[in-house]
Amino acid sequence: MSRIAQDIILRPVITENSMDGIADRKYTFEVAKDANKIEIAKAVEELFGVKVSKVNTCLLYTSD
């Protein structure tokens, strides 16, 4: 099943910590829960026209 980039990259994360990473050219996005690192890298490259060198992921649990 092939998904489009907009289904993988949901929205940017705007926090003080993520803004500090922009100086180092590190960007933070909320992504689909079932997306893997390869899919995330391809989606970012397609949406923003950049070359992704590394993808880091983490799971955040909210109290929703």
ABEGO torsion letter per residue (X at the ends): XBBBAAAABABBBBBAAAAAAAAAGBBBBBBBAABBAAAAAAAAAAAAGBBBABBBBBBBBBAX
